[in-house]
Amino acid sequence: MYLYSVPTTHIRDYYVTTDLDQFYKNATLAVKAEVTSYMENHQGGFKIKTTLFDRNKKPVKTIYSEKFEFRNDKK
C-alpha cells in the first residue's frame, strides 16, 4: 500500500493516439486528457500544454488546449 497526494486540480488520466498516413511519413497526433478538480469554486479558466519531443528529446511542437472551466454540478 502507498499513499500519495495530488493537487486539487490535476490531470487524472490521458490518452495519446496517432493516425499515420499510407506512407508512414506523416501523422496526426491526438491527446485527450481527463481533468479532475476537487474545488467547489474556480477562479478563471485552465489550459493544458502538450509538447511533442523528437528521439533526441528536443521539442518539436508545443500546443495548448482551448481554455476550459469547471462547472459545479452540485448546486
C-alpha distances in whole Angstrom, upper triangle without the diagonal:
4,7,10,14,16,20,22,24,22,22,20,21,24,26,29,32,35,38,41,44,46,47,43,45,43,40,39,36,34,31,29,26,25,25,23,24,23,26,29,32,32,35,36,35,32,33,31,32,31,33,34,34,36,35,36,34,37,36,39,38,37,37,36,35,37,37,35,34,32,33,32,33,32,35
4,7,10,13,17,19,21,19,20,17,19,22,25,27,30,34,37,39,43,45,46,42,43,42,39,38,34,32,29,27,25,23,22,21,22,21,24,27,30,30,32,33,32,30,30,28,29,29,30,31,32,34,33,34,31,34,34,36,36,34,34,33,32,35,34,32,31,29,31,30,31,31,34
4,7,10,14,16,18,17,18,16,18,21,24,27,30,34,37,40,43,46,47,43,44,42,39,37,34,32,28,27,23,21,20,18,19,18,21,24,26,26,29,30,29,27,28,26,27,28,29,31,31,34,34,34,31,34,33,36,35,33,33,31,31,33,32,30,29,27,28,27,28,28,31
4,7,10,13,15,13,15,13,16,19,22,25,28,32,35,38,41,44,44,41,41,39,36,35,31,29,25,24,21,19,18,16,16,15,18,22,24,23,26,27,26,24,24,23,24,24,26,28,28,31,31,32,29,31,30,33,32,29,29,28,27,29,28,27,26,24,26,25,27,26,30
4,7,9,11,11,13,12,15,18,22,24,28,31,35,38,41,44,45,41,41,39,36,34,30,28,24,23,19,17,15,13,13,12,15,18,20,20,22,23,23,20,22,20,22,23,25,27,28,31,32,32,29,30,29,32,31,28,28,26,25,27,25,24,23,21,23,22,24,24,27
4,6,8,7,9,9,13,15,19,22,25,29,32,35,38,41,42,38,39,36,33,31,27,25,21,20,16,14,12,10,10,10,13,16,18,17,19,20,19,17,18,17,18,20,22,24,26,29,30,30,27,28,27,29,27,25,24,22,21,23,22,20,19,18,20,20,22,22,25
4,5,6,9,10,14,16,20,22,26,29,33,35,39,42,42,39,39,36,33,31,27,25,21,19,16,14,11,10,8,9,10,14,15,14,15,17,16,14,15,15,17,19,21,24,26,29,30,31,27,28,26,28,27,23,23,20,20,21,19,18,16,15,18,18,20,21,23
4,6,10,11,15,17,21,24,27,30,33,36,40,43,44,41,40,38,34,32,28,26,22,20,16,14,10,8,6,5,6,10,11,11,13,15,14,13,15,15,18,20,23,26,28,32,33,34,30,31,29,30,28,25,24,21,20,20,18,16,14,12,15,14,17,17,19
4,7,9,12,14,18,21,24,27,30,33,36,40,41,37,37,34,31,28,25,22,18,16,13,11,7,6,4,6,7,11,11,10,12,13,11,10,12,12,15,17,20,23,25,29,31,31,28,28,26,27,25,22,20,17,16,17,15,13,11,10,13,13,16,17,19
4,6,9,11,15,17,21,24,27,30,33,37,37,34,34,31,28,26,22,19,16,14,10,9,6,6,6,9,11,14,15,13,15,15,13,10,11,10,13,14,17,20,22,26,27,28,25,25,23,25,23,19,18,16,15,16,15,13,13,12,15,16,18,19,22
4,6,7,11,14,17,20,24,26,30,33,34,31,31,28,25,22,19,16,12,10,7,6,4,6,9,12,14,17,18,16,18,17,15,11,11,9,11,12,15,18,20,23,25,26,23,24,21,23,20,18,16,14,13,15,15,13,14,13,16,18,19,21,24
4,7,11,14,17,21,24,27,31,33,35,31,32,29,26,23,20,17,14,11,8,6,5,6,9,12,15,17,19,18,20,20,17,15,15,13,15,15,18,20,22,25,26,28,25,26,24,25,23,21,19,18,16,18,18,16,16,14,17,18,19,20,23
4,7,10,14,17,21,24,27,30,31,28,29,26,23,20,17,14,11,9,6,5,7,9,13,15,18,21,22,21,23,22,19,16,15,13,14,14,16,18,20,23,24,26,23,24,22,23,21,19,18,17,16,18,18,17,18,16,19,20,21,23,26
4,7,10,14,17,20,23,26,28,24,25,22,19,17,13,10,7,6,4,6,9,11,15,18,20,23,24,22,24,23,19,16,14,11,12,11,14,15,17,20,21,23,20,22,20,20,18,17,15,15,13,16,17,16,18,17,20,22,23,25,28
4,7,10,13,17,20,23,24,21,22,20,16,14,11,8,6,5,6,9,12,15,18,22,24,26,27,25,27,25,22,19,16,13,14,12,14,14,16,19,20,23,20,21,19,19,18,17,16,16,14,17,19,18,20,20,23,25,25,28,30
4,7,10,13,17,20,21,17,18,16,12,11,7,6,5,7,9,12,15,18,21,25,27,29,30,27,29,27,23,20,17,14,14,11,12,11,14,16,17,20,18,19,17,16,15,15,14,15,14,17,20,20,22,23,25,28,28,31,34
4,7,10,13,16,18,15,16,13,10,8,6,5,7,9,12,15,18,21,25,28,30,32,32,30,31,29,26,23,20,17,16,13,14,13,15,16,18,21,19,20,18,17,16,16,15,17,16,19,22,22,24,25,27,30,30,33,36
4,6,10,13,14,11,12,10,6,5,5,6,9,12,15,18,21,24,28,31,33,35,35,33,34,32,28,25,22,19,18,14,14,12,14,15,16,20,19,19,18,16,15,16,16,18,17,20,23,24,27,28,30,33,33,36,39
4,7,10,11,9,11,8,5,5,7,8,12,14,18,21,24,27,31,34,36,38,38,35,36,34,30,27,24,21,21,17,17,15,17,17,19,22,22,22,20,18,17,18,18,20,19,22,25,26,29,30,32,35,35,38,41
4,7,8,5,7,6,4,7,9,11,15,18,21,24,27,31,34,37,39,41,41,39,39,37,33,30,27,24,23,19,19,16,17,16,18,21,21,21,20,17,17,19,19,22,22,24,28,29,32,33,36,39,39,42,44
4,6,5,7,6,6,8,12,14,18,21,24,27,30,34,37,41,42,44,44,41,42,39,35,32,29,27,25,22,21,18,20,19,20,23,24,24,22,19,19,21,21,24,24,26,30,31,34,36,38,41,41,45,47
4,6,8,9,10,12,15,18,21,24,27,30,33,37,40,44,45,47,47,45,45,43,39,36,33,30,29,26,25,22,23,21,22,25,26,26,25,22,23,25,25,28,28,30,34,35,38,39,41,44,44,48,50
4,5,8,10,13,16,19,22,25,29,32,35,38,42,45,47,49,49,46,46,44,40,37,34,31,29,26,24,21,21,19,20,23,24,24,24,21,22,25,25,28,29,31,35,36,39,41,43,46,47,50,52
4,6,7,11,13,16,19,22,26,29,32,35,39,42,44,46,46,43,44,41,37,34,31,28,26,23,21,18,18,16,17,20,21,21,21,18,19,22,23,26,26,29,32,34,37,38,41,44,44,47,50
4,7,11,13,16,19,23,26,29,32,36,39,42,44,46,45,43,43,40,36,33,30,27,25,21,20,16,16,14,15,18,19,19,19,15,17,20,21,24,25,28,31,33,36,38,41,44,45,48,50
4,7,10,13,16,20,23,27,29,33,36,39,41,43,42,39,39,36,33,30,26,24,22,19,17,14,15,14,16,19,19,18,17,14,14,17,18,21,22,24,28,29,33,35,37,41,41,44,46
4,6,10,13,16,19,23,25,29,32,36,37,39,39,36,37,34,30,27,24,21,19,16,15,12,14,14,16,19,19,18,17,14,13,16,16,18,19,22,25,26,30,31,34,37,38,41,43
4,7,10,13,17,20,22,26,29,33,34,36,36,33,33,30,27,24,21,18,17,14,14,12,15,15,17,20,19,19,17,14,13,14,13,16,16,18,22,23,26,28,30,34,34,37,39
4,7,10,13,17,19,23,26,30,31,33,33,30,31,28,24,21,18,15,14,11,11,9,12,13,16,19,17,17,15,12,11,12,11,13,13,16,20,21,24,25,28,31,32,35,37
4,7,10,14,16,20,23,26,28,30,30,27,28,25,22,19,16,13,13,10,12,11,14,16,19,21,19,19,17,15,13,13,11,12,11,14,17,18,21,22,24,28,28,31,33
4,7,10,13,16,19,23,24,27,27,24,25,23,19,16,13,10,10,8,10,11,14,17,19,21,19,19,16,15,13,12,10,11,10,13,15,15,18,19,22,25,26,29,31
4,7,10,13,17,20,22,24,24,22,23,21,18,15,13,10,12,10,13,14,17,20,22,24,22,22,20,19,17,15,13,12,10,12,14,14,16,16,19,22,22,25,27
4,6,10,13,16,18,20,21,19,20,19,16,12,11,8,11,10,14,15,18,21,23,25,22,23,20,20,18,16,14,12,10,12,13,12,14,14,17,19,20,23,25
4,7,10,13,16,18,19,17,19,19,15,13,12,11,14,14,17,19,22,25,27,28,25,26,24,24,22,19,17,15,13,14,14,12,13,12,14,16,17,19,22
4,7,10,12,14,15,14,16,15,13,10,10,10,13,14,17,20,23,26,28,29,26,27,24,25,22,19,17,15,12,14,13,10,10,9,12,14,15,17,20
4,7,9,12,13,12,15,16,13,12,13,13,16,17,21,23,26,29,31,32,29,30,27,28,26,23,21,18,16,17,15,12,11,9,11,12,13,15,18
4,6,8,10,9,12,13,12,11,14,14,17,19,23,26,28,32,34,34,31,31,29,30,28,24,22,19,17,17,15,12,10,8,10,10,12,13,16
4,7,9,10,13,15,15,14,17,18,21,23,26,29,31,35,37,37,34,34,32,34,31,28,26,23,21,21,19,16,13,10,11,10,12,12,15
4,6,7,10,13,13,13,17,18,21,24,27,30,33,36,38,39,35,35,33,34,32,28,26,23,21,21,18,15,12,9,10,9,12,11,13
4,7,10,13,14,15,18,20,24,26,30,33,36,39,41,42,38,38,36,37,34,31,28,25,22,22,18,15,12,9,9,6,9,9,10
4,7,10,11,13,17,19,22,26,29,32,35,39,41,42,38,38,35,36,33,29,27,23,21,20,16,14,10,8,9,7,11,11,11
4,6,8,10,13,16,19,22,26,29,32,36,38,38,35,34,31,33,29,26,23,20,18,17,13,11,8,7,9,9,13,14,14
4,7,9,13,16,19,22,26,29,32,36,38,38,35,34,31,32,29,25,23,19,18,16,13,12,9,10,12,12,16,17,17
4,7,10,14,16,20,23,27,30,33,36,36,33,32,28,29,26,22,20,16,15,13,9,9,7,9,12,14,17,19,19
4,7,11,13,17,20,24,27,30,33,34,30,29,26,26,23,19,17,13,11,10,6,5,5,8,11,13,17,19,19
4,7,10,13,17,20,23,27,30,30,26,26,22,23,20,16,14,10,9,8,5,5,6,9,12,15,18,20,21
4,7,10,13,17,20,23,26,27,23,22,19,20,16,13,10,6,5,6,5,6,9,12,15,18,21,23,25
4,7,10,13,16,20,23,24,20,20,16,17,14,10,8,6,5,8,8,9,12,14,17,20,22,25,26
4,7,10,13,17,20,20,17,16,13,13,11,7,6,5,7,10,11,13,15,17,21,24,26,28,30
4,7,10,14,16,17,14,14,10,11,8,6,5,6,8,12,14,15,18,20,23,26,28,31,33
4,6,10,13,14,11,10,7,7,6,4,6,9,11,15,17,19,22,24,27,30,32,34,36
4,7,10,11,9,8,6,6,5,6,9,12,14,17,20,22,25,26,30,33,34,37,39
4,7,8,5,5,4,5,7,9,12,15,17,21,23,25,28,30,33,36,37,40,42
4,5,5,5,6,6,9,12,15,18,21,24,27,29,32,33,37,39,41,43,46
4,5,7,10,10,13,16,19,22,24,28,30,31,34,36,39,42,43,45,48
4,6,9,10,14,16,19,22,25,29,31,32,35,37,40,43,44,47,49
4,6,9,12,13,17,19,22,26,27,29,32,33,37,39,41,43,46
4,6,9,11,15,18,21,24,26,28,31,33,37,39,41,44,46
4,6,7,11,14,17,21,23,25,28,30,33,36,38,41,43
4,7,10,14,17,20,22,25,28,30,34,37,39,41,43
4,7,10,13,16,19,21,25,27,31,34,36,38,40
4,7,10,13,15,18,21,24,27,30,32,35,37
4,7,10,12,15,18,21,24,27,29,32,34
4,7,9,11,15,17,21,24,26,29,30
4,6,8,12,14,18,21,23,26,27
4,6,10,13,16,19,21,25,25
4,7,11,13,17,19,22,23
4,7,10,13,15,19,19
4,7,10,12,15,16
4,7,9,12,13
4,6,9,10
4,6,7
4,6
4
